[in-house]
Amino acid sequence: MEEPYDQKTTEQIRAFYKQRSRRPAQFKIGEDGSLNTYSKEGVLESTVSLKTFRPITTEERAEMDTERLTKLSALDLLYEQERKKLHDAYLNYKTTGEVLPVVQANQNVLTAELRRVDARSAVRGVKTIPIPTTNQILFDEPYEQRKLFGTHNLLGKDDMISEGIFVLERRPFTSTHFYGRYEKAGTPLPAPVPQEGSVAGAALLSTGVTARIFFSAEDAQNGYLSPMWPVDFVYKETRYSSAFQAYEAERMAEKGQTEVRDKILRTRSARTIAVHTRKVTEPASNPQALWLPILTAVYNQHPELVEKLVSTGQDTLVYADPAVGGGGVGVGSDSKKILDPANWRSPNVVGKVLEGLRASMREKAPAAEPPPPEAKESVITVEEQEKAKTGAIIRAVTGKIKIRK
């Protein structure tokens, strides 16, 4: 980890606080946070200006990632070149018997590989996790204080792990580069740098990762990612008006709720669908196995949505469904807790499925739009729904009018 001050300044700071505990009148902290030393007569003798720590900006993190990937690409190319030289040197050795070029080429390959490792993981180390007690792991043994491993352990075996568990840690950046910067007091925060082709609607998670948080189809920035986004498509010979409708219809079929499923197909409103299904709280037996083919069908039948999905780049996609087990993270988009993945109560199935589709579709060459599959069953059309609304209004009005003979 890089130190914010050089050795001389660090010693001055330590000396200041040591002297301040003895003579506070002569060692004062200024309004700007500087460490000021005064003589007995009150004359300022020296000042140490402290730096301030600020969080890293989204633009700086993106620039760091880009530089790291560019460096890795160049080192990968260098590594392959050195490997080829080693191969050629070995073939020459088999013909001429010259060993020195092979040794030198092998050393060059090793150097290139070490440079790649350094670029991949700027911080590498081993962290020791102390041996846990039994009640920390086995919750049905709340009063058992013996170590789970070690000389005297619950399993009655010999010493298995006497010094703890060792974990290899790798990080792409040092802590001071990853989390923020130390700068002189008063240094303004860097202004955001507009990026060509950038899309609004991104948020920064507590882990430092850029994310697109979405839930409602009415969201002007990320609504197109929502399963409630209105889009007609065919799945299992049934035409649906949204991925959310298809998921709920399939979930109701799985739970034997055929009447509720029929009600779902008689509306195009996500709110009405949620009302119909709110009493069936049990999630699908395998949400990922259900969301994957549904969302795949949506994007295969709508290339315009593929283009929008790919435009999200490498951002993490977070489905802010507050319901647990519904395919989201179990935290609403209006809660600050959603910015910390440690608060998520569900595994973000929809977000992960969309990220997988984005990766696969980015690699595919553009193709002509295939004809939509034939549907044997269909959700109510827009025209039918409007006609039904009009009829309901007329019946409601005429029912209140008393006809006099």
Summary of the structure (lengths in Angstrom):
residues: 405
radius of gyration: 31.7
end to end distance: 93.0
largest distance: 119.2
contacts: 1031
relative contact order: 0.08
helix: 44%
strand: 15%
